[in-house]
């Protein structure tokens, strides 16, 4: 079963896709800044054999609507809760990468009753004021010049140079993810994630958790994942060799195997 639909949740028209089994545990995928639900294709297809799977476009991305700024991570976590409520999902395994991982942390803190487990990939729990000019610049570039100037730096952050050279067709697809992102939505999400500050509260997360990061991730370096792992008691940490920021794509097989192994060990 696979269906792509739109639904109203928390004042946002959310574009989503459901696949997999007609019964059993849910797995919800949340994507990175400047991407869409398409980035989860390898994991979506693999996990559909054993789970009910849901992937969605975050507000201001893909085919979901772009409400006016400002956005916040609390707001985007509420989008997840409202989407799950609308789809009668009482509990789920949540998998988020980068911005999706920041949303996952916020869901775990604001709506812990929703989660069976939490997988956080290539993400951060804190940036700090020193990086605010960087986020402001990216936001202003999107607003003033559109998404085209953001394509090359995004791909350079997302994938290692050898991977980019070896996969030109995939790079064209990834380029389109960026170009298809509404500039207003991208800018608003930049400013929302710039102020993430969940580190001190991560100890409150009690569900089984796994942290994954690419060893070559320069956007959210392994040290950020190591900090998250240290603060979430009992969490697992996996550092993937030869992977940059979007490790779920660059090391799709290893990422998927780790995710499936982790989920298999979570009590039903």
N, C-alpha and C positions, 0 to 999 in steps of 0.2 A: 504494500500500500504506500502511495506517495501522493500527497496533495499540496499544492501551493495556493495560498489564499491570503486574504487581508481581513483584519478584524480591528475594531476600535478598542483600545486599552489605555486607560489613564490619559485620555484626550489625544492619543496618537493613533493614526492609522498604521497598524503594524503589518508589514509584509512577512509572512512566515511560511514554512514548509514542514509538513509532518510526513514521516516515513516509518518503515519498519513494521513491527508486530502490532496486532490489534489489541493486545493486552500485555501486561508486564510493566517493569519499571521504565520511567521516562528518563531520557538524557537530553538536556537543553544546552545548545551551543551558542556562545556569544562572541562576536568577532572583534577584530582590531580596528583602530581608527583608520579611516580611508579605505576600508574594505567593505565587504557585504557578506551575507550568509554563504556566498559561493566559495569563500576560502575554506570552508569546512567540508568540501566535497569528499575527500578521501575518508575522513572519520565518519561522516554521515552515512556513506554507503556501507562501510565496514560494520558499524554498530547497528545498522538497521536489521542485521541478521539475527540479533539477540535482544534488541530493546525497541521501545517506542522512542523515536528520535524527533526532536524539534530544533530547527534552526530559524533564526529570525534576523531581520535587518533592524539594527539599532536606530532610534529616532535620528533624523537628519542624515541617514545613510540608505543606500540601495533604493528599494521601492517603497520604503516606509515614508511617512509624511515628515515634513520639516517644520515643526512649530517654531515660533519666534524665540530667540535667545532671551534670557540666559538659560542654560541647562545646568544640571548638577548631577552628581553620581547618585544622590538620594533619589532624584527624579527618575533616573534611568533604572535604578533598582526597583522603584515602584512600577515602572513599565513592565518589568519582568513579572512581578507579582500579579499585576492586573492581567497580563497576557495569560499566565497560568490559570488564574481564576476564570477567565473567559473560556478557556479550553478545558476546564474541569480537571486540571492537573493539581493534585493535592500535595505531591512530593516528587522531587526529581533529583537526579545527579546533574550538577551544573558544571559546565566546562567553559572557561573563558580565557581568551588570550589577549594580552596587552590591555586595551581599554575594556575588553570583555572580562578580563581578570579583575580589573578594578571594580567593575559592576558586580562581579561575583563576590568579592570581599564585602561589598556594601549590602548585597542581598543576604549574605551570611550573618551580618551584624544587625540588619534591620528586620529581616524576615527569616530567622533561623528555622522556624517550623516548616519552611518550604523545602529544605534541603535534606537529601539522603547522603550526599557527599559533595566535595568541592575540588575541582581541578583548576589550578591557577598556572597559566603558562606565560612566560616572557612578559612579566608585569611588574608593577611596583606598588609599594604601600605609601610612598612619600617621595616628592620631588624637591620641595623647598623653594624659597624665594629666589635663590640664585638662578634658577631655570625659568622663572617667569618671563623674562625678555625673549627667550627662545620660543615659548608657547605663544606669546603675543605676536611675534614676528610671523609665525606660521599661520596664525589666525588672520592677520592682516593681509598676508599674501593671498590667501584663499578669497577674502572679501574683495580685495582691490584688483587682483590679477586673474582670478579663477583658479582652477585646479591644475592646469597644464604645467606651471613652474614647479609643482610639488611632485610630479611623477618621478623624475630621475632621483631626487634625494630619498623618496620613499622606497623605491626599489633597492637603492644602495643600502638602506638601513635594514630592509626586510630579508635580503638574501645575500649570501657570500658571493664574491666575484666569480669563483669557479662555477657555482650553481647557475648564476645568471647567464654565463657564457654557454653553458651546456643545455639550457632550456629556453630557447628563444620564443617558442610558442607560448609556454607558460608565462614568460615575461610580458608578452602581449596581452594575455588575459589579466595579469596583475596590473598592468598599466591601465586597463579599462576599468578595473575596480576603483582606481583613484579618480579617473575622469568622470565616472558615473556618480561620484559622491557629490551631493549638493554642496556648494561652497559655503552657504550659510550654516548648514548642519555641521560641516567639518570645523568651521571656525568656532561654533558654539561648543562642540565637544572638546576642542583643544583647551578652551578656557575651563571647562568642567574638570578635566582630568589633571590640569596643571596644579590644582589645589588639593589633590588627594592627600589624606593624612590619617591613615588607618593603623599605622604601626603599633601604637600604644594599645589598641583595642583588639589586635589579632588574637591575643590570648583568650578572648571570649568565644572564639570559634571552636566548637566541640565536635563537629561532624568529621568523619574521616576526610583527610585532605591530602592531595598530591600536588607538588610544585614541580614544574618542568621548565627548563630554560635552555636555549641554545648557547653553547660555549662561546660562540663568536657574536653574541647579541650585544651590540653597542648601544642600542636604544634603551634597553632595560638590562644592564649587565648582570651576570650571574650573582654578584654580591647582593643585588636587590632581592633575588629569589632566595638566596641563602638567609637573608634577614627574615623574610616571610616564613620560611621553613623553621627557623629557630623560634619564632614567636607563636606558631601554631603547634601545640603539643601533639605528638604522635604523627605528625605529617611526614610524608615521604618526599625526597628530593631526587630529581633526575636531571643531570646535565648532559645534553645531547651534543656529541662531537659533530663538527662540520655543519653547524646550523647557526643562522643569525636570528633575527627577531621573529619571523614567522616560522618557527621551528616545525609547526604542524604540517607545513607544506614542504619545506626543504628536507626534512627527515620524516616524511609522512608515515612510512612503514614503522619505524621505531617509535614514533609518537603514538600511533594507533595501538601498537602492541602494548606499550606501557599503559595506555588508557584502559584497554580491555582487561589487562591483568589486574590493574588497580580496582576497577569496578567489580570484577569477579570476586574480589576479596571483601567487598563491603557487605555486611549482613543485610539480608533482605528485610 
